[in-house]
Amino acid sequence: MFDYQDYQVYFAKCGYGLEEILARELTSLGAEDTQQNYFGVRFKADAAALYRANYKSRLASHILAPLINFDCHSDNYLYTTAMDIQWENIIRPGMTFAIQSHVTDSRITHSQYAALKLKDAIVDRLRTVHGERPNIDRKNPDVWLDLNIRENKAIISLDTSKGALHRRGYRRQSVEAPLQETLASAILTLGEWDMKQPLVDPMCGSGTFLSEALLMAQNAPSPAERFQGRAPFKFMPDWDEDIWEEVRNDTDSQMKQVPHRLITGSDINRKAVSAATTNLGWLSGSQSVRIKVADFRDLDGFKDSLIVVNPPFGDRLGERRDALKLYNEFGSFLKHKCQGSTALVLCGHPELRHALGLRPKRKKIVRNGGIECQLVQLEMY
Ligand SMILES: C[S@@+](CC[C@H](N)C(=O)[O-])C[C@H]1O[C@@H](n2cnc3c(N)ncnc32)[C@H](O)[C@@H]1O
């Protein structure tokens, strides 16, 4: 029988500062006893809530099922402890596996080395029990494992999502510095978009805000390919197909039609508009979204709308001055042409926020691809 610890307790990972909204989202999907933690949320769930969270969460990047946690001061102890886990109940003959690992502030300093030790323990145990060694498949394994060692405390978990949930499957074309899908969704959640107010991104790039807004307004599950035809968590020892079918049918039946032009976007760059059009094209109902080529300075403006935007940060040498000018012009556009609207602007540096020339109602630190950014909310009343 399966006897690993905390089987009903899960840990959903998320970006820095998004723990509170993730806890709320998980609760709405049936999770119980949520506890905000470092870069994630611990919660309790039955199988239905776990499957639903994987299928529908827009904010979680992975949902882990912790197998064991222990004090870990040496690679040898990691190996012997991992050897005691009944891997034969999880990785059955013929199955492949992969390990993602993260090590911070610990005696073991290299995450790849820690992953290697865990792999050795699994392979050695399974060779003894099954008489054959399992294979590693880093791209599409049957079982994804997660090893996290922080301040000499190790947690080994099953990744029930089998890879990053932010990979929704629609990003077929990209632009420079696209926004991570989970962060785009988090920004829409932080902005409390009611899905009735017109939403616009006048520097839409590859259309991440537009795509996430469409999914949100449709009340749609994740469009990720991982869900097409099969569930990622099918490898789990207590997998229940009937519960999954019920969760999926119920979730799919709650999808809504989105009014025409509720969501619109534009970009000065023709290639970006083409990428956004291609990406949205992978989502059902994308005909309702209008995207065009335009410099925001030539637009008439937006009244009573939610404007979400991630202008270029100007990180490369010589580009900062242009970025400051652009933020300044955008601030002026908001002030003079967008009365009655709210804007959520992602700023890569404090100077960019100041360049907007508007006093924010709210500010929040978020991280996009490792860069610390300020998200500001501006009210044009
Ligand atoms: C950081 S990218 C946006 C990325 C986007 N959020 C995504 O996820 O793909 C900034 C975008 O602003 C656009 N842009 C820069 N200046 C502009 C202007 N004056 N009017 C409209 N778009 C502009 C660029 O072409 C670029 O696509």
The ligand as an SDF file (V2000), in Angstrom:
LIG
                    3D

 27 29  0  0  0  0  0  0  0  0999 V2000
    7.5170   44.3010  -23.2760 C   0  0  0  0  0  0  0  0  0  0  0  0
    6.6450   44.2590  -24.7510 S   0  0  0  0  0  0  0  0  0  0  0  0
    5.0450   43.7050  -24.2570 C   0  0  0  0  0  0  0  0  0  0  0  0
    5.0320   42.2190  -24.0620 C   0  0  0  0  0  0  0  0  0  0  0  0
    3.6470   41.6600  -23.8810 C   0  0  0  0  0  0  0  0  0  0  0  0
    3.0650   42.0080  -22.6100 N   0  0  0  0  0  0  0  0  0  0  0  0
    3.6970   40.1480  -24.0480 C   0  0  0  0  0  0  0  0  0  0  0  0
    3.4170   39.4190  -23.1050 O   0  0  0  0  0  0  0  0  0  0  0  0
    4.0900   39.7000  -25.1200 O   0  0  0  0  0  0  0  0  0  0  0  0
    6.3350   45.9420  -25.0750 C   0  0  0  0  0  0  0  0  0  0  0  0
    5.5720   46.1970  -26.3650 C   0  0  0  0  0  0  0  0  0  0  0  0
    5.3100   47.6040  -26.4710 O   0  0  0  0  0  0  0  0  0  0  0  0
    5.2590   47.9070  -27.8540 C   0  0  0  0  0  0  0  0  0  0  0  0
    5.3730   49.3790  -28.0430 N   0  0  0  0  0  0  0  0  0  0  0  0
    6.4730   50.1480  -27.8300 C   0  0  0  0  0  0  0  0  0  0  0  0
    6.1710   51.4280  -28.1260 N   0  0  0  0  0  0  0  0  0  0  0  0
    4.8780   51.4830  -28.5030 C   0  0  0  0  0  0  0  0  0  0  0  0
    3.9900   52.5300  -28.9150 C   0  0  0  0  0  0  0  0  0  0  0  0
    4.3970   53.7810  -29.0010 N   0  0  0  0  0  0  0  0  0  0  0  0
    2.7120   52.1870  -29.2150 N   0  0  0  0  0  0  0  0  0  0  0  0
    2.2870   50.9010  -29.1490 C   0  0  0  0  0  0  0  0  0  0  0  0
    3.1020   49.8710  -28.7880 N   0  0  0  0  0  0  0  0  0  0  0  0
    4.3680   50.1560  -28.4540 C   0  0  0  0  0  0  0  0  0  0  0  0
    6.4230   47.1170  -28.4260 C   0  0  0  0  0  0  0  0  0  0  0  0
    6.2710   46.9340  -29.8190 O   0  0  0  0  0  0  0  0  0  0  0  0
    6.3170   45.7990  -27.6120 C   0  0  0  0  0  0  0  0  0  0  0  0
    5.6120   44.8070  -28.3090 O   0  0  0  0  0  0  0  0  0  0  0  0
  1  2  1  0
  2  3  1  0
  2 10  1  0
  3  4  1  0
  4  5  1  0
  5  6  1  0
  5  7  1  0
  7  8  2  0
  7  9  1  0
 10 11  1  0
 11 12  1  0
 11 26  1  0
 12 13  1  0
 13 14  1  0
 13 24  1  0
 14 15  1  0
 14 23  1  0
 15 16  2  0
 16 17  1  0
 17 18  1  0
 17 23  2  0
 18 19  1  0
 18 20  2  0
 20 21  1  0
 21 22  2  0
 22 23  1  0
 24 25  1  0
 24 26  1  0
 26 27  1  0
M  CHG  2   2   1   9  -1
M  END
$$$$
